[in-house]
């Protein structure tokens, strides 16, 4: 799943990190990447280390393989 997570604080039109994590858990998605991440979130590695297993921040150049 790819889902936006703008920052840690609430926002009027984007999910914050806690909301995005909750949605992934609710849907029981095995792998999730968070996009549209603001510089207010913090350092990429530090945020990734704080996320639950199977969830991470996306990055420029991220590619997905498709299987037929």
N, C-alpha and C positions, 0 to 999 in steps of 0.2 A: 504494500500500500504506500502511496505517496500522499502526504498530507501537509498542509502549511502549519507552521508553528512560529509565529512572528517573534515572540519574546516571552519572558516569564510573566510579565504583568498582563492584565486584561487589555483587550483592544476591541474597538467597536465593530470591526469587520473581519478580523482574522482570529483563528484559534491561538491561545497562548500554549505554552509547552504542556502544562498540566491537563488542559482540555484535550490536546492532541493525544497524549499518552492514554487518557481515559477512553477515548474513542477506539484506539487500537486494542486496548484490553477488552472493552465491551464487545467488539466484533471478533475477538480472538484471532487476530491476524498474526501469522507467524513471523512476518518481516515487514518493517515499516521504516520509511525514510521521511524525515521532516524537511520541508523546503520553505522558501520565502523567509529565511532566518535573518533577523536584524542583528546589527553589531551589538545591540543592547543585551543579547543573549549571553555573551561571554565567549571565551575561547573554545574553539571547535573541539579540541581533545578533552578539555575539562567537562564540557557539556556531555559529550558522548560517554565518558566514564560514569556520569551520573544517571544515564538512561537505563531502563530495564533491558534485559536480554532480548535481542531481536529488533531493537529500535536504535536508530542513529540519525544524526544530521546528514543530509545529503551534501554533496560537494560538486563544484564545477567539474564537468567532464565525466560525471558518474554515468555508467552505461549498464544496461540490463541485457542479459542473454535471454532469448526466447527459445523455447523447445517445442517442436511440433509433435 
